């Protein structure tokens, strides 16, 4: 059973043997757990969901050795696209400015 599940959170809201780390990335919440028995796991959660029932993990899994490099590559690509957009479109303007 996943330590990220709603039932696990209800049973152990403040676990002693491991900590839940949470990192907000836009509207997705990444939760990391280094569990003594289950190992290093992650969950993707709809962090800005209006209803609590919708804030359950969308996906959980074990952190693989390749994952940090894959996330670095994704972050680099997002930065490239943002820079390209700045060059082509100029800096973003406030919606209130016409």
Secondary structure, DSSP 8 states (H G I E B T S, - for coil): --TTSHHHHHH-TT-SS--EEEEEETTEEEEEEEETTTEEEEEEEETT-SSGGGGSEEEEEE--TTHHHHHHHHHHHHHHHHHHHHHHH-S---TT--
